[in-house]
């Protein structure tokens, strides 16, 4: 596979992966062996074909060809929300202020996957709301598109053994289960008994041979716990293959600036994740601190974009602005919308890749892009202008900017980083 990879960047990545996996003493070798021995045969096959071949080796060159035709970036992934409904009411939910009634029909999601596939997009992220409210449609979508991967974010409380068996039969469904830390922290934000239900869901998915991991939002209250050996070791013990870390963004329901992790906590989290990458058999990503690896913000159609349950085409799950709706345009047309173009002509938003985000790191840039594109607000309560939103986050952006610049200067001076950078 190393020699047959079509792009030079693919060959470099494949060579690095091979080096890690060949070292029997490495944490990556341990993770690889666990995936080979604990997953269902259908899951191993479909993951290898869909993720490594269709989505990457074949899909990326096809995306580059489509970019030349469309004149804009074609992303690697699409995030879509079948529903905004949820059986939980978590404090500070990023999607908590969407209208609950609109939903993406199975036929609309099917069309998105077909049109995306024509552009070389083979990776589809499913969120909500709680997408498992629509579990039958998810299974049908995976059945209709066996050449694509479906990465499903779920609170884990609705996963049953029957569903897990069917997901294993499809082979192309991967799950990220939401946690806030260990039991007390998770139940405090998500409701009593939720942590144990997530642990049970992990056991169910493991028995079925389905790949899964965790998704965690770090805040001022739980950063140190999420960055602890105890938490990561518990996830490894439960069989999690990966962990996605998000920093709290003050949007949605129960918005609270005081819930945001401090700049010092944000830096601490990346230091901890960097250390765990060297020692723990689990793949970890911090979607804000890993701006260097991603070469800045990945949103606005550059690497991914978001379609909410009403069909609004947003730059990302946390930027609730749009200029078009997927019910009225094709995926190719949606990618050419003026808000995405505004994003792409400014990306990366800073020469300091530890400050990648236009929402919390450069809120005035977000303001300018919204105004330039004429974007509308997609949440149900429109009681805050984009100017007010930018002003609200200006203090945090300045404080993080000062610390991030110190970190970046040390990085440029030769201090080790958590992940290697890459080309756009």
N, C-alpha and C positions, 0 to 999 in steps of 0.2 A: 504493500500500500504506500510506503514511503516513496518509492520510485515512480509509481503510477499517478501520484497526486498531480492534478492539472495546473495548479498555481504554485509558485515558489513559496509563498507564505504557508500553503498547505503542507508542502514537503518539510519545511522547518518545524512546523507544529508536530507532524507525524513522527519526525525524528526524535523530538523531545519526549513525546509520549512513550515511544519505544524504549528510550533510555531509562525512563522512570519505571516502566513496567518490568523491564529485564532485571532490575535490581531487587532481588528477593528480600532484602532487608528494608526496603523503603515502604513508607506508608501507602504510596500509590500502588505498589505491587499488591499489598494486602487488600486494598479497595478493589483492584481489578479482579483478583482471585475470588473475592466475595461475590462480585457481580456475576462472574462466570458460573459459580457453583450454587448460588441461591436464587437465581431468576428462572422463570418458566422458559422452556425452549422457544416458544413463540415470541416472548419478550426479548430474548437475546437476539433472535433473528431480525425482528422488525426494528429494534433499536440500532443494530449494526447497519442495516440497509437504509433506514429512513433518516437517522441522525447523521451518520458518518458519510454515507454515499449521497442520498437524495438531497438532504438539506445543505450539505457542505460541498462535497467534491463535484457533484453535478449541479446543484442549485445555485451556488455562488457565481460561476461563470455565466449561467443563464440570466441571473439577476443583472450582471454587468452589461450583457447584451440589451436587456430591456431598458436599462438606464439610458443607453445611447438613443433609443427610440423615443423615450418619454421626456428626456431632458431633466430628470430628477432622480434622486436616490430610490432604489428598490430595496426594501428592508429584508433582513434575514428571517424575521418573525412577525407575526400578527397576533395581537392580544385582543380578544373579544369577550364580551360579557353576555352569556345567554339570558341572564336575568339579574335584576337588582334586588330581588327578594332574598331573604335570609332567615334562618331559624334562630339566629343569635342577634344580640344587639350590643356589639362590643363598643366600649368607650373609645371615642375618637376615630371611628371607622372612616377610612378615606372615601368609601363609596356610600356613606350613610345619608348623603343629602341628594342623591339621585331620586327621580320619580320611580316608584315601585312598579307601576303598571306596565309600561312598555317592555317588551321582550323581543329578542332576536329569534325568529322562527327557525325551525330546523332547516327549512328550504333556504332561508337567507344565509345561514351559516354554511350550508352546503355550497351555495353560490360563491361566497367569499373564499372558501377553500379551493373551488375549481378555478376561479379567476386568479387567485394567488398562485396556484400551481402553474398556470400558464406563464407567470412571471418568474418562476423558479423558487417560489416560497413554499417550503415544505414543513415549517415548524409553526405550530399554532398554540398559543397560550390561552387558557380558558380561566376566567375569573368571574367576579360577581360583585355584590350579592354572593350567595352560596350556589355555585354551579351544580352541586349534587341535587338540588331541587329539580333539575332537569336531567337526571341521570340516564333515563331511557334514550333521550335525544343525543346525549353524549356518546352512548354506546353505538347508536345508529350512525352518528357522524364518523366515528372511528371505523365502523364497518364499511361505510361508503368510500373512505379515503385510506386504504391500507398503505399507501405510499407516503403518508404524512405522519408526523409525530404530534401528539396532543398532550400538552403539559398543563395539568389541571391544578389550580390553587383551590384548596378546600379547607374548611374548618374541621373536617374529619369526623364529624358527629353522625353523618348519614351513610357512612361506608359500611356495607354489609358483606358477609362472606359470599353470598350469591353474586353481588355486584363485582367483587374482587375476582371471582372465578371468570366472569364474563370479560372483565378487563384484561385478564391474562390471556384469554382466548383471542382477543383482538391483537394483543401484543404491542400496540402503539400508543398506550396511555401511561403517562408518568404523573405522579402526584406529589405536590408540595403541601404539607399539612401545617396549619398555622399554630404557632406557639408564642408565648410571651416570656418564656423561661421555664422554670420548673413549676410544680403544682400551684403554689400560692400565688405566684405572679400571673400565671395563665388564668386561673379561676377568678382573680381579682378583676381582670379586664374583660374576660369572655363569659364568665358565669360559673357557678359552682358545679364541679364535676366534669367540666370540659376537658381538663388535662387528662384525666383517666380515660375519657372517651377517645382522645387522640392516641394515647398509648395503645388502646385496644385496636384502633384502626391500623396502626403500624403493625401490630401482630397479625391482623387479618391480611393485610397486603403482603407481608413477608411470607405467610403460609401459602399464599396464592402464587408467589414468585413474581410479583409486580414491583417495579422500581419506584421508590419514593424517597422523599427527604423532608426537610422542614423549611418553613418560612417564618422569620421572626422580625418584628419591628422593635428596634431599640429606642428607648425613651430616656428621659431623665431618671425614671424610677427603676429601670431594669437593665441598664447597659452593663453594669459590672457582673450581673448574674448571667446574661447571655454570653459574656466574654469569659466565663469561668471554665476551668477544666471540668468541673462537675457537670455542667450542662452539656458540653460537647461530648464528654465521655458517655453520658446517658444516651445521647443521640446515636453514637456509634454502637453502643450496646443494643439499642432498639433496631439496628439494621438500616439506619438512614444512610443513603448514598451521597447526599448533598445537603447543603444548607444555604438558603438565600437570606441575606440580612438587608433590611430596609431601615432607614432612619425615619423617625416620625415626621410627617409633613402636615402642617396645620390646615387641612382642608376637610370637607365632609361634615360629619356630625360631631358635636361637642368640641369644637375647635378650641385648642388651648396652647398658646405659645409656651407656657411654662412646662408643657409636657415634652417639648423638644429636647433632645440630648444636648448638653453643653458642647461648645467647641472642643473642650478637653476630653469629654467622653467620646466624641466622634473620632478624635485622633487615637484614643485608647483602644477603641473597637478595632480599628485597622491594625494596630500593633498586635493585638491578640489574634486576629484572624491570620495575619502573616505568620505568627509563630505556630499556629495550629496547622497551617498548610505544610509545614516542614515535618510535622510529627504525627498527625492524626489521619487515619484512613477514611477520610470524608472530604468531599469537594466543597469548598466554601467560597462564596462570593459576597462582597459588600457592594451593592449597586451604586452607592455614592462614592465611597472611598476608592473604588477600583476604576476611577476615571482614567488613570494612566493606562491601564490595560486596554480600555475601550477607546482610548484617544478622545476623551471627553464625553459629552452627553450622547446617548444612543437614540434619543427620541426624535419625533418629527419626521418619521419615515427614513431616517438615516440607517438605523438597524432594526427599529420596530416602531409600531404605532398602535393606538388603542381605539377600538370601536365599542362604545358603551351599549347598554341594553336597549336604549332608544334609537341606536344606529348612528349617533353623532360620532364623527371621525376626529379624534383628539390626538395631539402629539404624543401624550403618554397617559398612563393611568392617573397621574397626579396633576396634570394640567387640564383643567376642566373648561376648555375653550375649543370651539370648532367653527369651521366655515361651510361644512357640507355634511350630508347624511348619507349613509351607505344604502338606504332605501331608494335614493334618487340618483346615485352614481355607481359606476363600476369601481373595482379596486384600483385599476389603472388611473381612472379619473380622480379618485380620492387622493392618490399619491401626489397629484399635481396641484393640490389646493394651495392657496396663497399663504396660509399659516405654516405649512410644512416648508415652503420655499423660504419663508422668513427665517425659520430655524436653520435650514441648511446653509444659507449664505453667511450665517454668523458662527457656525460650529467649527472648532470648539469655541466656547464662549469666553475662554481665558487661556493664556499661555501656561497657566498653572493648572495642570490636569487634576489636581486635588480639589479644584473648585469647578466641577463640571456642570452643575445644575442651574438652569435659568430660573427655577422657582425659588430655591432657598439660598443659592449662592450669588445670583445676579437678577434679583427681582425686577429691577428697572429695565433690564433687557426683555424679560417676559412682557412687561407692560408695553414696551415699544413694539414688540412683535404682534401682540394682540391688536393694538391700534392700527398698525400698518396693514394688517390683513383684514381688518373689519370683523374679527371673530366674535361670536356670541358666546355667552356663558351657558354651560350645559347643566348646572345644578338647578334644583327647583327653587331655592331661595336666592334671589338676586339682590341681596341687601348690602353688597360690598363691591365697589368698583375695582377695576384692575389697578387704578392709582392707589386706592386705599390698601389693597392687598400688598402692593410693592412697598408702600411706606411701613406697613406692619412688620415686614420681614427685613427691612433695611438694617436694623440694628444687629440682628443675628448674622446677616451676610457679612457685615463689616467685621464683626468679632471673629467669625470663622476665617474670613479672608486674611486677617492679620496672622493667625496661628498657622493657617495653611501655607502662607507665603514663607514662613520660617521653615516649615517642614520641607517645602519644595526647594528652597535654597540649599538645605542640607542634602537633599536628594541629588541635586545637580552637582554638588561638590563631591559626590561619590559614595554617599551613605547607601546601604542596601535598601532596595524597595521590596514590597510584598510580591509583586508580579511584574513580569517583563512587559514593556510597552509593545505596541504593534502598529501596523499601518492601517489607514482607513480603508 
